[in-house]
Amino acid sequence: MQGLWRQPEARAAWTSHLAQVARGMLAADGWRIAHPPGWAEAERQAFAASIAAPAEFSAGEGIEAGLRICRGGNCVDGTLQALLADRRAIEARLLARLGEHAQ
């Protein structure tokens, strides 16, 4: 999974899917987005443009891959750590989704 985060196309698909899930679950303003240290500024800006809502970005301590998107007390946690917590089900869905973007 860390290897997927290192691949620009897979990372873009990962973050796009998380944005879609978050839009369905969280109000569209005031998002706090925790990301791995070193996530490129250009990619953060592209992600912010894709969600079309104000967001605050911060490098999350311990985040190796993925994003955690929160508003208030609710979060969509698409970090590697969260995905590994329910690895089989989540990984299968993520890989299927990434496969859709690869075609």
C-alpha positions, -999 to +999 in steps of 0.1 A: +000+000+000+029+024+007+041+016-029+007+028-042+011+061-024+045+066-040+030+063-075+015+096-087-014+081-106-024+058-078-020+085-052-043+108-073-069+080-075-066+074-037-071+110-028-099+115-054-118+085-039-114+099-004-127+133-015-157+116-030-164+096+002-159+127+023-182+148+002-209+122+009-203+121+046-191+155+058-204+191+054-186+208+026-167+234+046-141+235+073-124+203+064-091+195+082-070+173+061-040+154+077-015+140+052+019+124+052+049+148+055+063+156+021+030+155+002+037+180-026+022+214-024+011+212-060-009+181-052-024+197-021-035+226-042-050+203-068-069+184-041-082+216-026-094+228-060-111+194-066-131+197-033-140+233-040-143+241-003-121+257+023-097+232+039-068+233+063-039+210+055-014+197+080+012+170+080-001+143+103+023+127+127+026+090+120+008+092+086+028+073+061+003+072+033-033+084+026-053+112+041-075+117+071-103+142+063-122+156+094-149+181+101-160+186+136-158+152+153-164+132+122-136+118+100-131+099+068-098+081+075-081+068+044-047+066+060-026+035+056-030+028+093-068+030+091-069+008+060-048-018+076-071-019+106-097-037+083-072-047+057-089-073+037-122-055+030-108-021+026-078-031+005-100-050-019-123-020-024-093+004-027-076-019-053-108-022-072-112+015-073-076+021-083-081-005-111-110+015-124-088+046-127-061+026-144-083+016-173 
